Amino acid sequence: MTLIFKICPAVLWREAEAAGRFDGAPVDLADGFIHFSTAAQAPETAAKHFSGQDNLLLIAVDAEALGEALRYEPSRGGDLFPHLYGPLPLSAVRHVERLPAGPGGVHIFPDSIRG
């Protein structure tokens, strides 16, 4: 199983849990797909887009469970990033963990992503 990760404000994720699916954060809705990162990409994504933000969650998703709606497309520096074209079914989520901001606004990733 390949895990991909979504960094998400806790309030948005709680709304998704109540709705039974995640349609995306405002940036996802504007871009037409849900942005994900691989384990290697997640720390840079957090630094670039979420620096200093607290009350974030790290959503681990089974990439294979998303089927053909998941595409790896070039983005930052030519790296291939996972993009989901459609809602995220909660059945594909493997675990959800807090992503606290540490000193200097740098997020502290759980051991599960640091390997």
Backbone bond lengths (Angstrom), bond angles and torsions (degrees), N, CA, C in turn:
res aa  C-N    CA-C-N  psi(-1)  N-CA   C-N-CA  omega(-1)  CA-C   N-CA-C  phi
1 M - - - 1.458 - - 1.531 108.53 -
2 T 1.314 115.18 130.60 1.458 121.90 176.40 1.521 108.58 -99.34
3 L 1.330 116.23 124.63 1.462 119.88 177.54 1.517 109.94 -96.51
4 I 1.322 115.09 137.81 1.459 122.49 168.83 1.525 106.49 -120.21
5 F 1.328 116.22 163.57 1.461 119.77 -169.71 1.517 112.36 -130.47
6 K 1.325 114.38 140.96 1.461 123.02 173.61 1.518 107.25 -117.59
7 I 1.315 116.04 127.05 1.465 121.01 172.74 1.521 105.85 -93.89
8 C 1.320 115.92 125.71 1.459 119.46 -169.45 1.530 110.53 -143.10
9 P 1.336 117.05 135.92 1.464 118.89 171.65 1.539 109.66 -58.24
10 A 1.306 116.08 137.24 1.470 120.91 -176.20 1.524 112.13 -56.36
11 V 1.311 118.06 -38.67 1.464 120.12 -177.99 1.530 111.11 -63.55
12 L 1.325 117.79 -39.19 1.470 120.64 178.03 1.520 110.84 -66.67
13 W 1.337 115.73 -38.86 1.455 118.29 -179.23 1.524 111.29 -68.97
14 R 1.308 117.67 -38.40 1.475 120.38 177.70 1.530 110.08 -62.09
15 E 1.342 116.91 -37.27 1.475 120.64 176.15 1.529 110.19 -63.80
16 A 1.333 116.63 -40.74 1.464 120.77 179.01 1.526 110.98 -63.79
17 E 1.324 116.08 -42.67 1.464 119.39 178.77 1.528 110.55 -60.49
18 A 1.318 116.38 -40.54 1.465 120.42 179.47 1.534 110.92 -67.10
19 A 1.339 116.29 -35.25 1.467 120.92 -178.31 1.528 112.38 -82.91
20 G 1.336 117.25 -19.01 1.455 120.62 -178.83 1.512 114.62 88.40
21 R 1.326 117.65 2.36 1.467 122.46 176.68 1.516 109.57 -163.86
22 F 1.330 115.73 160.36 1.464 121.61 -179.89 1.524 108.13 -114.97
23 D 1.325 115.52 117.55 1.468 120.64 -179.53 1.521 112.33 -90.58
24 G 1.339 117.14 -10.96 1.454 120.46 177.18 1.505 112.86 121.11
25 A 1.325 114.01 159.54 1.463 122.45 173.54 1.530 107.63 -80.01
26 P 1.326 118.11 169.65 1.475 119.51 179.97 1.533 113.70 -52.35
27 V 1.323 118.64 -40.34 1.471 120.22 179.21 1.530 110.98 -65.09
28 D 1.322 117.12 -36.22 1.465 120.80 178.37 1.526 110.51 -65.88
29 L 1.322 115.55 -45.70 1.460 120.17 -179.88 1.525 110.68 -61.71
30 A 1.329 116.94 -39.14 1.469 121.23 179.31 1.528 111.30 -67.46
31 D 1.334 117.30 -36.62 1.463 121.35 -176.50 1.528 113.49 -86.51
32 G 1.327 117.37 -15.39 1.461 120.51 177.64 1.518 114.56 88.06
33 F 1.329 117.80 9.60 1.460 122.34 176.84 1.522 108.44 -157.85
34 I 1.336 115.80 160.32 1.456 120.88 178.12 1.524 108.09 -91.13
35 H 1.322 115.47 124.52 1.459 122.74 179.04 1.525 110.51 -77.86
36 F 1.325 116.34 132.76 1.456 123.26 172.62 1.515 108.33 -128.51
37 S 1.317 115.88 169.36 1.458 122.91 173.94 1.513 108.78 -133.35
38 T 1.322 115.74 152.88 1.462 120.00 169.36 1.533 107.05 -76.61
39 A 1.319 116.33 171.64 1.467 119.59 178.05 1.524 110.67 -58.73
40 A 1.328 117.35 -39.72 1.461 120.88 -179.28 1.525 112.05 -69.05
41 Q 1.329 117.43 -30.21 1.469 121.98 -176.76 1.521 113.51 -86.59
42 A 1.319 117.93 -23.61 1.463 121.67 -171.81 1.529 114.28 -57.48
43 P 1.341 120.12 -45.06 1.469 118.11 179.89 1.536 113.36 -60.12
44 E 1.326 117.39 -39.64 1.464 119.67 178.18 1.529 111.09 -68.63
45 T 1.328 116.48 -37.96 1.468 120.47 176.80 1.531 109.44 -60.55
46 A 1.326 116.61 -44.71 1.464 120.26 179.27 1.520 110.83 -61.20
47 A 1.333 116.77 -43.96 1.466 120.60 -178.88 1.525 111.65 -65.81
48 K 1.316 116.78 -39.51 1.466 120.98 -175.81 1.533 112.93 -76.09
49 H 1.322 116.52 -40.58 1.469 120.02 -171.12 1.532 115.33 -110.57
50 F 1.337 117.82 -14.18 1.463 119.76 -173.13 1.529 113.70 -133.21
51 S 1.316 117.83 15.93 1.465 121.61 -175.63 1.529 111.47 -52.20
52 G 1.328 115.54 128.82 1.457 121.61 176.98 1.509 115.05 78.67
53 Q 1.338 118.66 -8.30 1.462 120.68 -179.30 1.527 109.82 -79.69
54 D 1.303 114.49 137.52 1.452 120.52 176.45 1.526 107.70 -110.58
55 N 1.298 117.10 -177.20 1.463 122.43 -178.73 1.524 111.92 59.23
56 L 1.337 114.98 38.71 1.456 120.70 176.36 1.521 110.02 -105.01
57 L 1.328 114.87 155.46 1.451 121.62 174.80 1.518 109.06 -123.13
58 L 1.307 115.56 150.62 1.449 122.69 174.87 1.524 106.61 -108.82
59 I 1.327 115.85 113.36 1.453 122.35 -175.66 1.525 108.03 -99.63
60 A 1.323 117.53 117.38 1.464 122.36 177.98 1.526 108.96 -94.78
61 V 1.328 115.34 126.52 1.464 121.79 -173.02 1.525 109.77 -125.35
62 D 1.317 116.42 138.51 1.459 123.13 174.84 1.526 108.19 -74.76
63 A 1.329 116.47 108.17 1.464 120.82 -176.07 1.528 112.01 -60.29
64 E 1.331 117.05 -39.95 1.462 119.88 -177.97 1.525 112.22 -64.31
65 A 1.322 117.58 -28.59 1.470 121.37 -179.38 1.529 112.42 -69.64
66 L 1.330 117.38 -11.76 1.474 120.56 -176.96 1.525 112.64 -90.96
67 G 1.305 117.18 -12.60 1.460 121.20 175.47 1.521 113.40 63.43
68 E 1.331 115.33 -148.01 1.464 121.87 -174.32 1.523 114.00 -72.06
69 A 1.323 117.53 -10.83 1.468 119.84 178.27 1.527 111.37 -72.11
70 L 1.340 117.16 -15.54 1.465 121.81 179.11 1.521 109.12 -94.92
71 R 1.326 115.31 125.98 1.466 120.96 178.54 1.515 108.79 -129.45
72 Y 1.323 115.71 141.80 1.464 121.79 174.76 1.520 106.91 -96.64
73 E 1.336 116.00 117.67 1.457 121.17 -174.38 1.522 110.29 -128.85
74 P 1.351 116.43 149.10 1.472 119.73 -179.63 1.517 111.78 -64.79
75 S 1.316 114.26 139.92 1.456 120.78 177.22 1.514 107.13 -145.77
76 R 1.325 116.42 -131.74 1.457 123.50 -176.69 1.531 112.41 -44.05
77 G 1.314 117.12 117.95 1.453 121.22 175.60 1.524 114.13 63.33
78 G 1.324 117.85 18.19 1.453 121.27 -179.46 1.518 114.14 83.14
79 D 1.338 118.13 -3.63 1.467 120.93 176.96 1.527 109.58 -62.53
80 L 1.316 115.58 147.48 1.456 120.66 175.58 1.523 108.96 -86.76
81 F 1.327 115.28 121.18 1.460 121.55 179.79 1.518 109.09 -109.85
82 P 1.337 117.57 143.67 1.459 120.53 176.24 1.520 111.39 -75.86
83 H 1.327 115.18 128.69 1.467 122.99 178.44 1.524 108.04 -126.34
84 L 1.315 116.17 129.97 1.470 121.08 -179.88 1.521 109.51 -104.10
85 Y 1.321 115.79 119.78 1.460 122.22 178.51 1.523 108.41 -95.36
86 G 1.308 115.06 86.72 1.456 122.47 -178.06 1.511 109.00 140.72
87 P 1.321 116.79 174.55 1.468 119.60 179.59 1.523 111.39 -70.12
88 L 1.323 114.98 154.50 1.460 121.80 175.63 1.524 108.44 -88.85
89 P 1.336 117.46 113.67 1.472 118.29 175.81 1.524 109.52 -73.42
90 L 1.307 116.90 133.97 1.461 120.09 -177.99 1.521 112.42 -63.60
91 S 1.327 117.29 -19.48 1.466 120.79 177.84 1.535 112.03 -65.54
92 A 1.330 117.91 -19.66 1.473 121.93 179.32 1.533 112.29 -85.62
93 V 1.338 116.83 -10.51 1.468 120.97 -178.27 1.521 109.54 -77.86
94 R 1.324 115.90 128.88 1.466 120.50 -179.52 1.522 111.88 -97.19
95 H 1.321 118.30 -37.00 1.462 120.20 172.85 1.523 110.15 -163.83
96 V 1.333 114.09 159.63 1.463 123.49 -179.24 1.528 106.78 -128.93
97 E 1.330 115.57 128.47 1.465 119.96 -179.54 1.523 109.87 -132.79
98 R 1.311 115.84 152.89 1.464 121.07 175.09 1.516 109.40 -65.46
99 L 1.329 116.63 147.49 1.464 122.35 176.07 1.523 107.79 -127.45
100 P 1.333 116.10 79.77 1.467 119.70 -175.55 1.527 112.20 -74.16
101 A 1.324 114.88 150.15 1.465 120.98 173.19 1.521 107.90 -85.87
102 G 1.310 115.15 130.28 1.449 120.81 178.77 1.515 111.10 -98.95
103 P 1.312 116.93 -160.00 1.464 121.35 -179.96 1.531 111.32 -57.01
104 G 1.315 115.59 136.75 1.457 120.61 179.27 1.515 114.35 71.81
105 G 1.340 117.33 12.30 1.460 120.70 178.21 1.515 114.58 81.37
106 V 1.338 117.45 3.11 1.466 121.12 179.39 1.529 108.82 -80.59
107 H 1.325 115.84 130.19 1.463 120.04 -176.37 1.524 111.67 -76.46
108 I 1.318 114.47 146.86 1.453 122.58 179.94 1.513 108.14 -101.17
109 F 1.332 114.93 106.50 1.456 119.75 -177.18 1.516 110.90 -81.52
110 P 1.339 116.94 145.30 1.468 120.70 178.75 1.524 110.70 -68.86
111 D 1.311 115.57 158.07 1.466 121.06 179.31 1.526 111.80 -55.78
112 S 1.323 117.61 -30.12 1.457 121.46 -176.59 1.532 112.56 -60.99
113 I 1.311 118.28 -25.03 1.472 121.08 179.84 1.526 111.19 -100.00
114 R 1.305 116.69 -25.39 1.460 119.63 -177.54 1.525 111.24 -78.85
115 G 1.330 116.56 -12.39 1.462 120.23 178.15 1.475 110.84 73.08
